Amino acid sequence: MGHGIAQVAAMSGFAVALQDVSEDALSRAQGQIAWSLERLVEKGRLERADAQQVTERIRTTTVLAEAVAEADFVIEAVPEQLELKLSVFGEVDRLAPPHAVIVSNTSQFSITRLAAATGRPDRVCGMHFFNPPALMKLVEIARGERTSDETHRVVEETAARMGKETVTCKDSPGFITTRLIGLLWVEALRLVEEGVASPEDIDKACRLGLGHAMGPLETADWSGLDVALAVADSLKERLGERFLTTPTHRNLVHAGFVGRKAGKGIYTYDNESGKH
């Protein structure tokens, strides 16, 4: 999701440094940003000249020190692996200016735990974006035990400048939305496994009956079934058996069928349109 967040920040006028572990990863990110901007231009939501300016505001690097050396605000969006995030937070703390605020896009890990990897826990906060960041209006802010009021204010103002609405919650497993969607994912997968209804009808019921923009199974495929599995396992560990996912879910992930990004998950996707 990092490339999507970088795009939103650049669209809001920020100068952005996008860092990843390889030039290949950065090239893919730039391609995804270009594709997204082109879609916005085609839909009349963005002028082509403005899209070019957005692209010019984003520089890329594989060197973390180059990305954060002069940063005022750092958004961590690495994969949902706790040890990796702790390592990144420690490195960013060492390399970024003392005044910089460091936020995590995590949807499941403790902000207080991540902040403890730094020497500035008062300047650490959760800032959870939603996929795709360019279209989804919500940012979920999670305050760690030592997040200062000033840091919370800066995060709120940054989100507002990005055109986002915010909600704030305590540092609790899954925050608000992941805790809710985790249960919905698991229960929808159980309905499929028990043969109660097809994936299509479950998603249709949620869209038309509950007013959801996307059904839970479509959302799981979009987010990645591997991500959904990590979320379910993490929440089960901390909140109990109600988050236990299904064998089918685990088997799909083990087979590499992790959703839209793999071309197959709960649904099978057309390579060109990306639709199932």
N, C-alpha and C positions, 0 to 999 in steps of 0.2 A: 504493500500500500504506500510505501515511501514515495514512489514517483508521483502518485496522485496527490499526496499532501504537498509535495514540492510544487506541483502545478498550481494548486489552489493558492499557495503562498505567493507565487510569482504573479498570478492573476490579480492578487490584491496589492501589488506594488512592491513587495519585498524583494530584495536581492537574495538569491538562494544559492547555497552550495549543497549539491547532492552528492553524497559519498556512498560508494558500494565497494565490494571486495574485488571486483574485476572490471576491466574495460568492457567485456562482453555483457556483464550485468548492466552497466551504465548505458551501453548502446541499446539494449532492450528497453530500458527505462525511457530513454529519449524517444525511441520509436513509439512507445505507448503514450507518451505525452503528446507527441505530434499527431497521433491518431485521434486522441481525445479532443485536442484543439480543433482539428479539422472537422470533427463531428459537430462541435459547437458552432463553427463558422457556417457549416451547411444548414444548420437549424436556425440561423439568424440570431443566435445568442451571443455572438462575438464577432467583431469586425476582423477581417484578415490582417490588417495592420496591427491591431491590438494583439492578435495571436503571435505575430512575429516578435513583438516587444516582450511578450511572456517568455518565449523561447530564449531571448537574449538575456533575460534576468537570471537564468539558471546556468550555473557553471557546474561542471562535474569533476570529480577527483576520486582516486582510489586511496588517497592518503588522508586519514582522519584528521591529522594535525592541520593540514591545509584547509579542511572544511570548517573547523571550529575555532581556529586561532583568533579570529576577530569577530566571532559570533556573539550576538546579544541573546539569542534564543535558539536552543538546540532541541530538535524533535527526534527522539529515538524511535525507529520503526523496524527493528531487526526481527527475525522470526521469534515466535513465542516459546523461547527456550530460556529458562531462568538463568542458568549459568552464563549463557551468552550475553543476556541483558546486563547482568551484574558486571561482567567484564567490560562491556561497552560503557556503562555508567562510570566505572572507575577511570577508564581512559579519557572519556570526555571531561570529567572533573579535573584531571591532570592537565589537559591540553587547552581547555576553554578559558576565557578571561574570568576572573573571580566574580564579576557581576552577572555573568550569563545565567539565565534560567534554563534548567534542563527538564524536559518533559518526556514522558513515555506514552506511546500509542498503545500500550498493552491493554488488553481487555480482560485480563484475568489475574495478573501477578500483583502482589502488594507493593504499593508505592513507597510505603515506609521501609520495606526491605530493600528496594532499589536505591532509595535515598541513602541508606546506611553504607552503600558502597562509595559514597562521596564524602567530601569534607564540607559540603554545603547543603545539608538536608532541608534547610529552610527554603532553598531555592529550587526544590524538586517537586514536581506535581504530575498527576496523570492527565493526559489530554487525548481521549479516545475518539478518533475519527471513524467514519462509517463509509463502506464501499458502495459506489465510487465516490471519493471525497469531493470531486467537482460538482456532483449532483446532490449529495445528501446534506441536509441543512444542519444536522445535529452534531455537536461536540459534547462529549461527556467528560466532565472534569472531576477527578478524584483527588481529594486532599490527603496527603500523608499526615502522620501524627505531628510532624514538625514543619509542614508546609506553612509559610508565613502568610498573613493576610495580604501583604504586598505582592507576593508571588501569585497568589490566587487572583488578585486584581489584574496583574500583567497578563496572565493566561486568558482571563475573560476578555480583556481588551484586544488581545491578539486574535482570539477566535472571532470577535465581533468585526474586526477589520477584515477578516477573511469571509465575512458575510454569513457567519454561522450563529445559530441559536445555541445556548448552552444550558445544561443542567449540572448541578453539583451534588456529589454524594461523598459519604465517608469512604475510607479505605477498607472496603469489604470485598470478599471473593466475588468476582464477576460484576462488581459495581451494580448498576441497575439493569442495563439492557442485556448484557451477556448472561446474567443470571436468568433472566426471563426467556431469552431466545434459546439458551441451553436446554431448558425444560421443554420448550416447544419442539426443538429439533429431535430430542430423544423420544418424545411422545409420538411425533409424526412418523419417525422411523419404526416405532413399535406397531403403529397402525398398519404400515406396509408389511412388516414381517409377519404379523398375525393374519394378513389377508383381509383386513377390514375394508380397505379401500385402496384404489390405485394412487400412485404419487400425484398424477394429474388431478384427480378429484380432491385429494387432500389439499393441494395448493389452491385449487379453484374455490374450495369451501372457505379457505382463509382469506382469499382475495375478495370474494363477493359477499361472504357472510360476516367476516370480521373486519373488513375494510383495510386489510393489509395490502401494501403496494406489491409485494411479492409473497408467495407462499413460503412456508418454512423449509421445504425441501429444495425449492429453487434457490432460496437464500443460502442454504448449506452448500449447494453446488457452486454458487457464485463465490462464497467466502473460501471454499475449499474444504472437502470432507476431511482432509488431514487436519486443518485448523479446527473444524468442528469436533473432531475426535480429541484433540489436545485440550480443547475447552471442556468437553464433557468429562474427561478423565481428571482434569485438575479440579473441577467443581465437585466431582464425586469424592475425591480425596478429602476435600475440606468441608463439604456440606452434606455428604451422605449418599445413600444408594438411589435416591430418586433421580440422580443424574447418570445412572448406569446406562450406557448406550447398548445398541444391539450387536449381535455377532455379524450380521450383514454389513453394518457400518464399518466394523473393524476389518472385515474381509475385503471390502471395496478399497480401503486405504492400503492394505497390504498388497493388493494386486496393482496398485498404482492408479486406480480409477478414482481420482480425488476431486472430480468435478469439472467445471467449465474449462479451467486452465489445462486439463489433460485431455479434453475432448470427450470424456465420459466420466460419469459419476452415477448419481441416481438417474439422470437423464443422459442421452447421447447427443452430442453437439455437432453442428455443421461447422467445418473448419473456417469457412469464409464468413458466414454471418454471425457465428457464435451463438446461434439460437438452437434450441432443442425441438 
